[in-house]
Amino acid sequence: MVEPTESESKVELDRFIDAMLAIRAEIDQVKAGVWPLEDNPLVNAPHIQNELVAEWAHPYSREVAVFPAGVADKYWPTVKRLDDVYGDRNPVLLLRTD
């Protein structure tokens, strides 16, 4: 169940629901053994541009990686995932002298 808010339009809520259904379909592919548990679109998301133009060694297509919900538009993240816990426990401090 999705609780509608006053700040999101019905179109935006429909897009969200479509994305959740697409994620569920990917989970079903993993459960069915189509994609391995350790190498599938869910564990490798988000896919960045550098990965897509490099050698492709995944069991799913680049199209699935680039447009997981079948959309024609894409926001390209500049990094994969951040390890927030590691960053919190191991801060890197920089002192700028300029």
C-alpha positions in Angstrom: 0.0 0.0 0.0 1.2 3.5 -0.9 0.0 6.4 1.1 -0.6 9.4 -1.2 0.8 12.7 -0.1 -0.2 16.2 -1.0 3.2 16.9 -2.5 3.3 14.1 -5.1 1.1 13.9 -8.2 -0.8 10.8 -9.2 1.6 10.4 -12.2 4.6 10.4 -9.8 3.0 7.9 -7.5 2.2 5.7 -10.5 5.9 5.9 -11.5 6.9 4.9 -8.0 4.5 1.9 -8.1 5.9 0.8 -11.5 9.4 1.0 -10.2 8.5 -1.2 -7.2 6.8 -3.7 -9.5 9.9 -3.8 -11.7 12.1 -4.4 -8.6 9.8 -7.3 -7.6 10.1 -8.8 -11.1 13.9 -8.7 -10.8 13.6 -10.4 -7.4 11.5 -13.1 -9.1 14.2 -13.6 -11.7 16.8 -14.2 -9.0 14.5 -16.5 -7.1 13.8 -18.5 -10.3 17.6 -18.9 -10.9 17.7 -16.8 -14.1 20.2 -14.5 -12.4 22.7 -15.5 -9.7 22.2 -14.1 -6.2 25.6 -12.5 -6.2 25.5 -10.9 -9.8 22.1 -9.4 -10.7 20.8 -5.9 -11.5 19.7 -5.4 -7.9 23.0 -6.0 -6.2 24.9 -4.1 -8.8 22.7 -1.1 -9.0 23.2 1.7 -9.7 25.0 1.1 -13.0 27.3 4.0 -13.9 28.4 5.0 -17.4 31.9 3.7 -17.1 30.6 0.2 -16.5 28.3 0.3 -19.4 31.0 1.1 -22.0 33.5 -1.4 -20.5 33.7 -5.1 -20.9 30.2 -6.5 -19.9 30.5 -9.7 -17.8 27.1 -9.8 -16.2 24.4 -12.4 -16.9 21.8 -9.7 -17.7 21.8 -7.3 -20.6 23.0 -3.7 -20.6 19.5 -2.7 -21.5 18.2 -4.2 -18.2 21.0 -2.3 -16.4 20.5 1.0 -18.1 16.7 1.1 -18.2 15.4 -1.2 -15.4 11.9 0.1 -15.5 11.7 0.4 -19.3 12.0 4.1 -19.2 13.6 6.2 -22.0 15.2 8.7 -19.6 18.0 8.1 -17.2 19.7 9.9 -14.5 23.4 8.9 -14.5 24.9 8.6 -11.0 28.6 9.4 -10.9 29.4 6.7 -8.3 28.1 3.3 -7.4 27.2 2.8 -3.8 28.7 4.6 -0.8 29.6 2.7 2.3 28.2 5.1 4.8 29.2 3.0 7.8 32.8 2.7 6.6 32.8 6.5 6.0 31.5 7.2 9.4 34.0 4.9 11.1 37.0 6.0 9.0 36.7 9.7 8.3 39.3 11.3 6.0 40.2 14.8 7.1 41.7 17.3 4.7 43.3 20.5 5.6 43.3 23.1 2.8 46.1 25.6 3.0 45.1 27.8 0.1 
